[in-house]
Amino acid sequence: MTAPACAQTRVGEAAVVKNEVLRVAGPSTTQIKVGDGVLRDETVRTGIDSATRLVMADSTNLSLGPNATLKLDRTVFDDEHHYREVAIRMTSGAFRFVTGQSDKAAYKITTPLATIGVRGTTLDILSQRGQTIVNLRDGAASVCTVSFECIQLTRPGDTAIITSSGAGGRSTIKKTNSPPWTFAATCGAAAGLCSTTQYADASPAIVDDGSDPTGMLCGR
């Protein structure tokens, strides 16, 4: 006998929602509310004067400022609170990323201009047309251009700035410890936006009928 399959896998949930926070599926959109599940392979988008904080199943916290778009490209579980792989595509907007309980090598973050390998705890990321800024607040990270030119962020304040020339898709990367931007300015956009919580604290009680006792089938 096999347990019934889940049509979509829940990989986290919304802990903070201010104004327009949408689940995007093709041409249709649905408003996300606090406590709503975040699903594998879905896109989340915030509107003007809007913000959200998502808590993933491994207690990773993802904060999005106004006019931000994020896609959970790939999530592979080791167990119900650890990922073997998690890929997050930050298309546009301002983000704060705080790692959870998974091995740091499991995380892969991309923007249109950069690939970010996480070796630490907290990153602020701004993805704009023609530029990506990655600011290290705690831990360490490796930031690479699409042409595999990489720099290492090892001290709080270290910042990678990747700029596209627009000519032939070429881009340049430089490192500074005087960041031109951090997510701190966005923290006031919504109460609790820059807090962090554990997934167990954020999650509502789940009633299990015995068909999926570990919660793994449905990504819980």
C-alpha positions, 0 to 999 in steps of 0.5 A, spaced: 500 500 500 502 506 498 500 513 501 496 518 497 501 523 494 501 530 495 499 535 489 504 540 492 509 540 497 509 545 503 516 547 504 515 553 509 510 558 511 508 566 511 510 568 518 509 576 516 505 579 511 504 586 509 499 588 504 500 585 497 503 578 498 502 574 492 503 566 490 504 566 482 502 560 478 502 562 471 497 567 469 493 567 476 495 570 483 493 568 490 493 573 496 498 569 501 496 570 508 500 569 515 500 562 516 499 560 509 504 554 506 509 556 501 510 551 496 515 547 492 517 551 485 512 557 486 513 564 486 512 569 491 511 576 489 510 583 493 507 589 491 508 596 492 508 598 500 508 591 501 513 586 505 513 578 507 517 574 511 517 566 510 520 561 514 522 555 511 521 548 514 529 548 516 527 554 519 531 559 514 528 566 514 527 569 508 525 577 508 522 580 502 521 588 501 517 591 497 516 590 489 520 583 490 520 577 486 522 570 489 522 563 486 523 557 490 526 553 485 528 546 488 528 543 495 530 536 496 529 534 504 534 530 508 528 529 513 523 534 515 527 539 518 533 539 514 534 540 506 539 536 502 538 541 497 535 548 496 535 553 491 532 560 491 532 565 485 531 572 487 529 575 481 528 582 483 527 587 490 531 587 497 531 580 501 534 578 507 536 571 508 538 567 515 540 560 514 536 555 518 538 548 520 540 545 514 548 544 512 550 550 509 552 547 502 545 545 501 543 552 500 544 556 493 541 563 491 541 566 484 540 573 481 540 574 474 547 576 475 550 572 481 550 565 484 551 565 491 554 560 495 552 560 503 557 558 508 554 563 514 548 565 517 545 572 514 546 575 508 542 582 505 541 581 497 539 587 493 537 585 485 536 590 481 536 591 473 543 591 471 546 590 478 546 585 484 549 587 491 550 582 496 552 584 503 554 579 509 552 581 516 554 574 519 558 568 517 561 567 510 559 567 503 562 566 496 559 570 490 560 569 483 558 572 476 555 568 471 562 567 468 564 564 474 568 570 477 568 570 484 570 573 490 569 571 498 565 575 503 568 573 510 567 579 515 561 583 517 560 588 512 564 585 506 559 587 500 560 584 493 557 589 487 556 586 481 554 590 475 552 588 468 555 593 462 549 591 458 554 590 452 554 582 450 551 580 457 558 582 460 558 583 468 564 586 473 564 584 480 568 588 486 568 588 493 568 593 498 567 593 506 563 600 505 556 597 503 552 602 499 546 598 501 543 594 506 536 591 508 536 594 515 533 600 511 527 596 509 526 593 516 521 598 518 517 596 512 513 591 516 513 589 524 517 583 525 520 583 518 527 582 520 525 578 526 527 570 526 523 565 528 523 557 528 519 553 523 516 549 529 514 556 532 511 558 526 507 552 524 500 551 526 498 544 529 497 539 523 492 533 524 495 527 521 491 521 519 496 516 519 497 516 512 504 520 512 506 520 519 513 523 518 510 529 514 515 528 509 510 526 503 507 533 504 514 537 505 512 538 513 
